[in-house]
Amino acid sequence: MTVTAGATAPIVAAVAKSGAVTYAEIVSSIPARSAGPDIRAGVDHLIETACAAVQTAGARHAKVISLLSPSPSMRNTVYCLVDGAPDHRAIERDIQTAVNRISAEVPGFRLKQAVQFESIGPIHIPEIGTFAGTKVTALVEVSTENAGVPA
């Protein structure tokens, strides 16, 4: 499993514990200086692996966007569209539990800011149809500068 998948799939799984995740989108910013030829050549595989992991974690539909960044940290924005009005406190608690578990294994992993919630819809989303529910946004980071973790 890639670092992107390992850092984001547990977050999606945490959200999915409290609600049905119709769609999850990951925007992953990989430090350019740690993205050597193997990572650059395998970016399609990285995206496909992360997308499959997010769907396995509980998202019915998923999309992964991977960017190279000058930042020394790997940053991931996790968006989940959850049906209806899920329990915000339960989602925050489950995400924090996932972050604590990951940070015990991946030095430098942390939640960048408080989890965000936004009511949405009804809206039409291509390939999904009409959606009304809650957008959950979690921003996580793996600080490679201090941890020595390759992206």
C-alpha positions in Angstrom: 0.0 0.0 0.0 1.2 3.5 -0.8 1.7 6.2 1.8 -1.2 8.1 0.2 -3.5 5.1 0.6 -2.2 4.4 4.2 -2.7 8.0 5.2 -6.2 8.5 3.7 -8.1 5.2 3.6 -8.3 5.0 7.4 -9.7 8.5 7.5 -12.4 7.5 5.0 -13.1 4.3 7.0 -13.5 6.4 10.2 -16.1 8.6 8.5 -17.8 5.5 7.1 -18.3 4.2 10.6 -20.9 6.9 11.3 -22.5 7.3 7.8 -22.8 6.0 4.3 -19.9 7.6 2.2 -21.3 8.1 -1.2 -18.2 9.7 -2.6 -14.6 10.3 -1.3 -12.0 12.5 -3.0 -8.4 12.6 -2.0 -6.1 15.5 -3.0 -2.6 14.3 -2.2 0.4 16.7 -2.3 3.6 14.8 -2.5 7.0 16.5 -1.7 8.7 16.9 -5.0 12.2 16.4 -3.6 11.2 12.9 -2.2 9.4 11.9 -5.5 12.2 10.2 -7.3 12.0 8.5 -10.7 10.3 5.4 -9.4 7.4 7.5 -7.8 7.1 9.7 -10.8 7.0 6.8 -13.2 4.5 5.0 -11.0 2.1 7.8 -10.3 -0.7 6.1 -12.1 -0.3 3.0 -10.0 -0.1 5.2 -6.8 -3.4 6.8 -7.8 -5.1 3.5 -8.7 -3.9 1.9 -5.4 -5.1 4.8 -3.3 -8.5 4.9 -5.1 -9.0 1.2 -4.5 -8.0 1.5 -0.9 -10.5 4.4 -0.3 -13.3 2.3 -1.9 -12.4 -0.7 0.2 -12.5 1.6 3.2 -16.1 2.4 2.6 -16.6 4.9 -0.2 -19.0 3.9 -3.0 -17.2 6.2 -5.5 -13.7 7.6 -5.2 -11.3 9.9 -6.9 -7.6 10.6 -6.1 -5.7 13.5 -7.3 -1.9 13.5 -6.8 0.2 16.7 -7.0 3.9 17.4 -6.6 4.6 20.1 -4.1 7.7 22.1 -3.0 6.6 21.5 0.6 8.7 19.2 2.7 5.5 17.5 4.0 3.0 15.2 2.4 -0.4 16.7 2.7 -3.7 15.0 2.1 -7.1 16.6 1.9 -9.9 14.0 2.4 -13.4 15.0 1.3 -16.3 12.6 2.0 -19.9 13.1 0.9 -21.9 11.4 3.6 -25.6 10.7 3.1 -28.0 12.7 5.3 -26.9 14.3 8.6 -24.4 12.0 10.4 -23.2 12.5 14.0 -20.4 15.1 13.7 -19.0 14.2 17.2 -18.8 10.5 16.4 -17.0 11.3 13.1 -14.5 13.6 14.8 -13.9 11.0 17.5 -13.4 8.2 14.9 -11.1 10.4 12.8 -9.0 11.3 15.8 -8.8 7.6 16.8 -7.6 6.8 13.2 -5.0 9.6 13.4 -3.7 8.4 16.7 -3.4 4.9 15.4 -1.6 6.0 12.2 0.7 8.4 14.1 1.9 5.6 16.3 3.2 3.8 13.2 4.1 6.8 11.0 6.1 9.5 12.8 5.1 13.0 11.8 1.5 12.1 10.9 -1.1 14.5 12.2 -4.5 16.1 11.7 -3.7 19.6 10.3 -6.8 21.3 11.7 -10.3 20.5 13.0 -12.5 18.4 10.9 -15.0 20.5 8.9 -18.6 19.8 8.2 -20.9 21.4 5.6 -24.5 20.6 4.6 -24.9 20.1 0.9 -27.7 19.7 -1.6 -29.6 18.5 -3.1 -27.1 18.7 -6.0 -26.6 16.6 -9.1 -23.2 14.9 -9.3 -22.3 13.1 -12.6 -22.0 9.3 -12.2 -23.7 9.5 -8.8 -26.9 11.4 -9.4 -28.7 13.5 -6.8 -27.0 13.9 -3.5 -28.1 15.6 -0.3 -26.1 15.2 2.8 -22.9 16.4 4.5 -19.4 17.1 3.2 -16.8 16.1 5.7 -13.3 17.5 5.2 -10.2 16.3 7.0 -6.7 17.7 6.4 -3.9 15.4 7.3 -0.1 15.7 7.0 3.0 13.5 7.2 5.9 15.8 8.0 8.7 14.1 6.1 11.2 16.8 7.2 11.2 15.7 10.9 10.2 12.1 10.4 12.5 10.9 7.6 9.5 9.2 6.0 9.6 8.9 2.2 6.4 10.0 0.4 
